[in-house]
């Protein structure tokens, strides 16, 4: 095995497992029992060649390939249903915050009875239906239908997105056909029940901010960026962030958890030492993940930051690509269909490109110059971080959404520090909620920062050419675009190497 792969042992395992999942999804050739049998065969073969160093890795890799196939088959079986032609009546619990759309109320529910028992579906309730809320159990009657793609110029695949969230169908509920019944939250499966209770806790925390009578847009930003609830964000606000190239700030993800991780590390490493502080920080991260409703993006970030913390304790902080591969493996083995979640794809590619390119882009400017110019050093670090992330995500954003934000670099250089301070102020306001003066101070800062952020982004997108729209590329062009970006990354790496050699020559002279 090449030395570079020895430093990243999880990479080949993750690659072959993903290959097995994709093979089963697109070209299934083995039933469930055969995939399981092949895993056992590979395990036996691995034990037989333990003493043969050259052959030792390959049975294990083959086993992970068939494990990927096996788990993908199970995942497809879990979401497979026979779509009824006649209307159905279901008893279901609302497991995600209902959201008002133009013509209906959209709610994700877990079904308790009938042929769909144990499945999750998305319901569209008519305007005349009773007001529904998170955690409520209702009887509904309507017609089921499969998910269909939107008629857009881009390549967003709605059915696959639904599969990644374990949604099996959508239901158009009939008028006057929604009735509340006895609550059945305790009948939910364990993990669904825990996730629902965490969302109910988040709703109670958000009610604290709602009762402070914040302006609607400011409350929506607090709910989205600090607690992961985007249900109150207006379509116009979402569009402003998307056209500015900072829509990732609205989706609670690794960036937000990383900001909180830095704050927690500074506090607890100082007060408790590195080992005890690391334990407290990891526990705090998972407590925060529970508080914000345990969305998949936060779970991914929490897993990765927990791995980073463990690796840091062992003095292996630089193996971020390996930690990323372990995280991908954990997440996909738990739910192989998550591979179709666009948020998952973007976060993985973003972290990968940052891990591979950030240091190289940062190294384009002399260390001595950066060391002597503090403000420019911080701005350049932000620019290098945003540029490296865009290398990994821009082709995919174009493919799925048909849009490129022309001013993404400027938007991120300004918006990321604002959001960092914004999150710190939200956290501090929650910590000091029972001290009125401090709470009022931090809430005032939250509103000030939200006002400036909104003013800046609206001004930026009002400039000419802020967003290039309606770009259409197919899968082949996506691959070609990534090849061009990889070639550019290699060129940057060579340029940094040449510049480093020249600087060393000048220093030695």
PyMOL commands that set and color helices and strands:
alter all, ss='L'
color gray80, all
select helices_A, chain A and resi 3-6+9-26+32-48+56-78+114-116+158-164+185-187+190-210+216-227+235-244+247-249+254-272+274-291+296-313+320-334+336-340+342-362+367-372+374-401+408-431+436-461+475-508
alter helices_A, ss='H'
color red, helices_A
select strands_A, chain A and resi 88-94+99-100+105-111+120-125+137-145+167-180+404-405+467-468
alter strands_A, ss='S'
color yellow, strands_A
deselect
rebuild
show_as cartoon
